[in-house]
Amino acid sequence: MRVIVYVEGPSDKLAMEAVLDPLVALKRSQGVSVEFFPVTKGDRKAQLLTAYPKKAANIVLNDPHATVVLIPDLYPKNKGFPHGTVVEMTKGVLKRFEQALADKGRSDEGVTSRFRMFCFKHDLEALLLAAEPALRRFLNVRELPVTWVLPVEDQDHDLPPKRVVERLFEQRGRRCVDTTHAPSILRASDCHDLATRCPQCFGPFVKFLEQLAKP
């Protein structure tokens, strides 16, 4: 069984590989391959929401052993099509996937079940804030006052987690480089702990991975 996970960019890919490495390794030992791929061009979120449902449909139609997962950021809203919530974004993506299947004359449940949609709410950096102990150690501070909303997935579009993380770095005279810092912080964190702290969107994705089994 092969699970192909598309995310917006390189930092998302590297961060997911870092924090999920033990779980992905376990799945590999059970005959399930989980691979992460970033969008490579254009407006990455818009591409992931509008072009990749068709790409996913082509994959699952041509490979009966493949499952495709899309994980965009919820922020910023209205990219690709109007949306401001997880439900609205998911509905728009599923509509495009189902249309792609219909265009091919296929819409059976077995194919549809091999396409899944999750998201980062509001962006990947929600996991960095959820990993507060690892973030504190990385910034080399004894205390890190929590200035963000708890649970962190309730942080809003006006001040998404990415901007909060950038401020935390800036306050300590540093600049956050997401392709290197996010993997380093998340590698020192437990995905199940983060799933508990981010139960709305990241938690369901971790549960999905846990339940994967070779057919």
C-alpha positions in Angstrom: 0.0 0.0 0.0 1.3 3.4 -0.9 0.1 6.7 0.6 1.1 9.8 -1.3 0.7 13.0 0.8 0.9 16.4 -1.0 1.7 19.5 1.1 2.2 23.1 0.1 5.9 23.5 0.3 9.3 22.1 1.2 9.1 23.2 4.8 5.8 21.2 5.3 7.4 18.1 3.7 10.5 18.3 5.9 8.5 19.1 9.1 6.1 16.2 8.5 8.9 13.7 7.8 10.7 14.9 11.0 7.8 14.7 13.4 6.2 11.6 11.9 9.4 9.6 11.3 8.7 6.9 14.1 5.1 6.5 12.9 6.0 6.3 9.2 8.8 3.8 10.0 6.2 1.7 11.9 3.9 1.8 8.9 6.7 0.8 6.6 7.4 -2.3 8.7 3.7 -3.1 8.2 3.9 -2.9 4.5 2.5 0.7 4.1 4.6 3.3 2.4 3.9 7.0 3.4 5.6 9.6 1.2 5.4 13.4 1.3 5.6 15.7 -1.7 5.5 19.5 -2.0 3.8 21.6 -4.6 6.6 22.7 -6.9 5.3 25.8 -8.7 2.8 28.6 -8.8 0.7 29.7 -5.9 1.2 26.6 -3.9 -2.0 26.7 -1.9 -4.2 27.5 -4.9 -2.5 24.8 -6.9 -3.0 22.2 -4.1 -6.7 23.1 -3.8 -7.6 23.3 -7.5 -5.1 21.3 -9.6 -4.2 18.5 -7.2 -7.7 17.0 -6.8 -7.5 16.1 -10.5 -4.0 14.8 -10.1 -5.2 12.7 -7.1 -8.1 11.3 -9.2 -5.7 10.2 -11.9 -3.4 8.5 -9.4 -6.1 6.5 -7.6 -7.8 5.5 -10.9 -4.5 4.1 -12.3 -3.1 2.6 -9.1 -5.4 0.4 -7.0 -2.9 0.3 -4.2 -2.5 4.1 -3.9 -4.2 6.5 -1.5 -3.7 10.2 -2.0 -3.9 12.8 0.8 -3.9 16.6 0.5 -2.8 18.8 3.4 -3.0 22.5 2.6 -2.9 25.4 5.1 -6.2 27.0 6.0 -4.5 30.4 5.9 -4.7 32.5 3.9 -8.4 32.2 3.2 -10.0 32.3 -0.3 -7.1 31.0 -2.2 -8.2 29.0 -5.2 -11.9 29.4 -4.4 -13.9 31.2 -1.7 -13.4 29.6 1.8 -12.6 30.7 5.3 -13.2 27.5 7.3 -12.0 23.9 7.2 -15.5 22.7 6.1 -15.6 25.2 3.2 -12.1 24.3 2.0 -12.7 20.6 2.2 -16.0 20.8 0.4 -14.4 22.7 -2.4 -11.6 20.2 -2.8 -13.9 17.2 -2.7 -16.2 18.8 -5.3 -13.2 19.1 -7.7 -12.1 15.5 -7.0 -15.5 14.1 -7.6 -15.8 16.1 -10.8 -12.5 14.7 -12.0 -13.8 11.2 -11.4 -17.1 12.0 -13.2 -15.1 13.3 -16.2 -13.5 9.9 -16.4 -16.8 8.1 -16.0 -15.8 6.8 -12.5 -17.4 7.6 -9.1 -17.5 4.3 -7.2 -17.0 4.3 -3.5 -13.8 2.2 -3.6 -12.0 4.9 -5.6 -13.4 7.8 -3.6 -12.3 6.2 -0.3 -8.7 6.4 -1.4 -8.7 10.2 -1.4 -8.4 12.1 1.9 -8.3 15.7 2.8 -6.8 17.2 5.9 -5.2 20.6 6.7 -3.0 22.7 8.9 -5.1 25.1 11.0 -4.3 27.7 10.3 -0.8 26.8 9.1 2.1 24.4 9.9 3.4 26.7 12.6 0.5 25.7 14.8 2.5 22.5 15.4 5.5 24.6 16.5 3.4 26.4 19.1 1.9 23.1 20.2 5.5 21.8 20.7 6.1 24.6 23.2 8.7 22.7 25.3 10.8 21.9 22.2 10.4 25.4 20.9 11.5 26.8 24.2 14.6 24.6 24.1 15.4 25.6 20.5 15.2 29.3 21.4 17.3 28.6 24.5 14.9 30.3 26.9 13.7 29.0 30.3 10.3 30.6 30.0 8.1 31.2 27.0 5.0 33.1 27.9 2.0 31.7 25.9 0.6 34.7 24.0 -1.3 32.6 21.5 -4.8 31.1 21.7 -5.2 27.7 23.3 -5.8 25.3 21.8 -3.5 26.7 19.1 -5.8 25.6 16.2 -8.2 28.3 17.4 -5.7 31.0 16.5 -7.3 33.1 13.8 -6.7 34.4 10.2 -5.7 37.9 11.5 -2.7 36.5 13.4 -2.0 33.0 12.2 0.5 30.8 14.0 3.2 31.6 11.5 3.2 35.2 12.5 3.3 34.3 16.2 6.3 32.1 15.6 8.1 34.8 13.6 7.5 37.3 16.5 8.9 34.8 19.0 12.1 34.5 17.0 12.4 38.3 16.3 12.0 39.1 20.0 15.2 37.0 20.5 17.1 38.5 17.7 16.6 35.6 15.3 14.9 35.0 12.0 12.8 31.8 11.6 13.9 29.8 8.6 11.0 27.3 8.2 12.8 24.7 6.1 15.5 24.2 8.8 14.0 25.3 12.1 10.6 23.7 11.8 12.0 20.2 11.2 14.5 20.7 14.0 11.9 21.7 16.5 9.4 19.0 15.5 11.9 16.2 15.4 12.3 16.7 19.2 8.5 16.4 19.6 6.1 13.4 19.8 3.4 13.4 17.1 0.9 11.8 19.4 1.4 14.6 22.0 0.9 17.2 19.2 -2.2 15.4 18.0 -3.6 15.8 21.5 -2.8 19.5 21.5 -4.1 19.9 17.9 -7.2 17.7 17.9 -9.2 19.5 15.2 -7.0 18.9 12.1 -3.6 17.4 12.9 -5.0 14.8 15.3 -7.3 13.3 12.7 -4.4 13.0 10.3 -2.3 11.2 12.8 -5.2 8.9 13.6 -5.6 8.2 9.9 -1.9 7.2 9.6 -2.2 5.0 12.7 -5.1 3.1 11.2 -3.5 2.4 7.8 -3.0 -1.3 7.2 -1.7 -3.3 4.2 -4.7 -4.8 2.4 
